[in-house]
Amino acid sequence: MKEMVEYLVKSLADHPDQVALAEHETDDSILLELKISPDDIGKIIGKNGNTINAIRTVLQAAASSQRKRVKLEVVS
C-alpha cells in the first residue's frame, strides 16, 4: 500500500523527489504519514480536500481486501 500511495502522490507532485512516506503498522491497522514539499501541499490536498480524500478512498479499498484499517495523514 505504501508503494501505491507514493506512486499516486509522486504523479501529482511538482517536486516528486521531496515525497517521503513513513509507515507504522500494528496488528489490524496501518498509519501512513506523508511528507511533501510545502509547494505541493495545495495540489495534493486539492480543492475542499477532494484529492487527498480520493487517495484515501483508494487506499481504504486496497486495505479492506487485506482486512486492515488504514489512515493517511499529511504532516509538515
C-alpha positions in Angstrom: 0.0 0.0 0.0 2.9 2.3 0.7 4.1 2.0 -2.8 0.7 2.8 -4.2 0.4 6.0 -2.2 3.9 7.0 -3.2 3.1 6.4 -6.9 -0.1 8.4 -6.7 1.4 11.4 -4.8 4.6 11.5 -6.9 2.5 11.5 -10.1 0.7 14.6 -8.8 3.5 16.5 -7.2 5.7 19.1 -8.8 8.6 18.0 -6.6 8.4 14.2 -6.5 11.9 13.9 -5.1 10.7 15.5 -1.8 7.9 13.0 -1.2 8.5 10.9 1.9 6.2 8.3 3.3 6.5 6.7 6.7 4.6 3.5 7.6 3.6 2.4 11.1 1.8 -0.9 11.3 0.0 -2.6 14.2 -1.9 -5.9 14.2 -5.0 -4.6 12.3 -4.2 -1.1 11.2 -1.7 0.9 9.3 -0.7 4.6 9.7 0.9 6.3 6.7 2.5 9.7 7.3 3.0 11.7 4.1 5.7 14.5 4.0 5.7 16.6 0.9 7.2 19.9 -0.3 5.3 23.0 1.0 4.8 24.0 -2.6 2.8 20.8 -3.3 0.5 20.8 -0.3 -2.3 22.6 -2.0 -2.0 20.4 -5.1 -2.1 17.1 -3.0 -4.9 18.2 -0.7 -6.9 19.7 -3.6 -10.0 22.0 -3.5 -12.0 21.2 -0.4 -9.8 18.2 0.2 -11.1 16.3 -2.8 -7.7 15.0 -4.0 -6.5 13.7 -0.6 -9.9 12.2 0.1 -9.8 10.3 -3.3 -6.4 8.9 -2.4 -7.7 7.8 1.0 -10.7 6.1 -0.6 -8.4 4.1 -3.0 -6.2 3.3 0.0 -9.1 2.1 2.1 -10.4 -0.1 -0.7 -7.0 -1.7 -1.0 -6.7 -2.2 2.8 -10.1 -3.8 3.1 -9.0 -6.6 0.8 -6.3 -7.4 3.4 -8.8 -6.9 6.3 -6.8 -4.0 7.7 -7.7 -0.4 8.5 -5.6 2.4 7.1 -5.1 6.1 7.9 -3.3 8.6 5.7 -2.0 11.8 7.3 -0.3 14.7 5.7 2.4 16.0 8.1 4.6 19.1 7.8 
